[in-house]
């Protein structure tokens, strides 16, 4: 009987774990934490009409109101090198998955 209960508890735990999103996954970000982390983004993305001059002229897109899944995917691609931009590759390389989720939650909520 005890073995049956332990097996049942283990099975329930595995089902619950499979149903929950991974830590830092889309929708798991904290917008309040993201607001605390946004300083590294604001230098380019917080200035209306800002364009970089290195290595080529590049307009920095507005982040407020973007979908959180899009922001997380973009940051992951910059971190992995799949997307190329020297500044963004450096910034994204310093972010954890949770940082990305928090920033995405903040910017997704900012445009609403």
KAPE-V982646 format. One record per backbone hydrogen bond with DSSP energy under -1.0 kcal/mol. CO is the residue of the C=O (numbers start at 1). NH is the residue of the N-H. If there is no record, write none. Layout:
# KAPE-V982646
co->CO nh->NH
co->CO nh->NH
This chain:
# KAPE-V982646
co->1 nh->5
co->2 nh->6
co->3 nh->7
co->4 nh->8
co->5 nh->9
co->6 nh->10
co->7 nh->11
co->8 nh->12
co->9 nh->13
co->10 nh->14
co->11 nh->15
co->12 nh->16
co->13 nh->17
co->14 nh->18
co->15 nh->19
co->16 nh->20
co->22 nh->25
co->25 nh->28
co->30 nh->34
co->31 nh->35
co->32 nh->36
co->38 nh->41
co->38 nh->42
co->41 nh->44
co->41 nh->45
co->42 nh->46
co->47 nh->50
co->50 nh->60
co->52 nh->58
co->58 nh->52
co->63 nh->66
co->67 nh->71
co->68 nh->72
co->69 nh->73
co->70 nh->74
co->71 nh->75
co->72 nh->76
co->73 nh->77
co->74 nh->78
co->75 nh->79
co->76 nh->80
co->77 nh->81
co->77 nh->82
co->77 nh->83
co->85 nh->89
co->86 nh->90
co->87 nh->91
co->88 nh->92
co->89 nh->93
co->91 nh->94
co->92 nh->95
co->96 nh->100
co->97 nh->101
co->98 nh->102
co->99 nh->103
co->100 nh->104
co->101 nh->105
co->102 nh->106
co->103 nh->107
co->104 nh->108
co->105 nh->109
co->106 nh->110
co->107 nh->65
co->109 nh->112
